[in-house]
């Protein structure tokens, strides 16, 4: 559920957020405070530590809203591809993961190649690696 640290030096990997998405992300974090305070705190913490850049300067290899991202669970070797979307566009059966879920918060703003520890809801610690960041598509809720 929590992105805890990278394997290198015990620090969290750097993250970048598109400035156009910042107000919506902050509103979602605030709104989640009563439903899931721990998740809301995690989203607030990620927003607070992120480097915020103008949309035109958002690196193509960083996970943002609408991007498809392929990642690997280093514990199991399982690879998965999901799209990071706003909550209203989420559909787990179609691989569209809300930014207001544990894995959505964990992936937000990560650069391709980033490794990070992630605690599942059941408490198990896993190391995940972002293998590839693919461009946003108009159908993925990037707006």
KATADA-V356639 format. One record per pair of residues at least 4 apart in sequence whose ideal C-beta (glycine too) atoms are under 6 Angstrom apart, sorted by the first residue. I is the first residue (numbers start at 1). GAP is how many residues later the second one is. Records with the same first field share a line. If there is no record, write none. Layout:
I->GAP  GAP
This chain:
1->101  118  120
2->117
3->103  113  115
4->113
5->5  7  112
6->5  7  109  110
7->108
13->97  101  103
15->35  94  95
16->35  37  46  93
17->33  35  92
18->37  40  46
19->33  35
20->35
21->4  44
22->30
25->22
28->72
29->11  14  15
32->4  7  8  68
33->4  7
42->63
43->62
50->59
53->4  5
58->6
61->50  51  72
62->49
63->4  6  21  44  47  70
65->19  77
66->70  74  76
67->17  66  69
68->13  15  66
69->38  64
70->11  61  62
71->57  59  60
72->7  57  59
73->5  53  55
74->53  55
75->51
82->13  15
83->13  57
84->13  15  20  23
85->4  5  11  55  56
86->55
87->11  13
89->7  52
90->6  8
91->5
97->4  6  7
98->6
99->5  9
106->12
110->4  20
112->18  21
114->16
115->14
116->12
117->8  10
118->8  10
119->6
120->4
136->4  6
